[in-house]
Amino acid sequence: MAIIINGKDLAKKTKENLKVEVDELKEKGIIPKLAVIMVGDNAASKIYVRNKSKACDMVGVQYEEFLLGDNIAQEELIKLIEKLNEDDSINGILLQSPIPRNLDINEAFRTIDYRKDVDGFHPINVGKLSIGQDTFVSCTPYGVMRMFEEYNIDLSGKNVVILGRSNIVGKPLLQCCLNKNATVTICHSKTVNIKEITRKADVLISAIGKPCFVTEDMVKDDVVVIDVGINRLETGKVVGDVDFENVSKKASYITPVPGGVGPMTIAMLMNNLVKATKEQKKLI
C-alpha cells in the first residue's frame, strides 16, 4: 500500500516556518503585502481567493483585494496593474484566473512587474525557470517539487510522465523536473497510446482535470503518483484525476484529493511573497 503524501500537513508546516520569517521582517519594520485582482464572479475563484486571504492571515502578511466587474475594459485592468507595480507597499501581485474571455490575460501577466510576479507567470520568470536560474516558480509546480523534497523522492535519472501541458502546471513542471535531472515526457490530448507511456513512468503527475482518468492498469508497481486534478462529481464529491483507491495499491507514494497538492499551492504562494519582499528590500 502506498505512502500517502500529506500536502495538508506539509502546507501547515511551511506556513508556520514562513510566519517566523515574517515576524523577523516585522521587527525590521517590513510587512509583506499581497494584492489580488479578481475579475468577474466565478464561484470557484471566490473560494480560491478566500483561501488565499486566510493563508495571509495565518502567515501574518497584509492582503488587499481588487474586485472588478465582468464588463471592465482591458485598458482599465492594465492601468490597475501598473498602479500596483508602482506602489512600494505592494510586494506581490496576483491576477486570479480565469478572467472574462474578452480580456487578454497574457497581456495582463506581462504587465505585472516580474519582481512582484508571485504566481510565476511573467515571461521573464518563465524564461529564467527554463534555463535553471533562480526565479518565482508558479505555485502548483513549486508545491509538487516541495513534496518530492520533503519525502526524499529523488528525480535524478527517473522517467517522469506529466499528463497535461498547461502554462500553469504542465509546462513549468516539465522545467522543474528537467532541472532535477529527470527524463520527462508530456502527454496531452493528441498523444497516441497514453497507457503505453504511463506504464513506463517512475513518477506520474496528472493535471488534466478528468475524474479518475488514471486507472490501475495505466501504472507500474512502485510508481510515485502526484494527482493535481480537482474534479467535482455530480454527487458533490471532490476527486482527482487518479482512481485513488485502486492505483494506491500499486504505488509507492501517492497524493490524495483533497488534501494533497491543493494546500501546497497556497503555501508556495506565501513563500513566493516572502521571497519577493526580501528581494525588493535587498535582504537576499
BELQUIPE-V936467 format. One record per helix or strand of 2 or more residues. SS is the DSSP state (helix for helix, strand for strand). FROM is the first residue (numbers start at 1). TO is the last residue. If there is no record, write none. Layout:
ss-><SS,SS>
from-><FROM,FROM>
to-><TO,TO>
//
This chain:
ss-><strand,helix,strand,helix,strand,helix,strand,helix,helix,helix,helix,strand,helix,strand,helix,strand,helix,strand,strand,strand,helix,strand,helix>
from-><3,7,33,43,62,74,92,105,114,123,139,159,170,183,194,203,216,224,231,238,244,253,261>
to-><5,27,39,59,68,86,95,111,116,130,150,163,178,187,198,206,218,227,232,239,247,255,280>
//
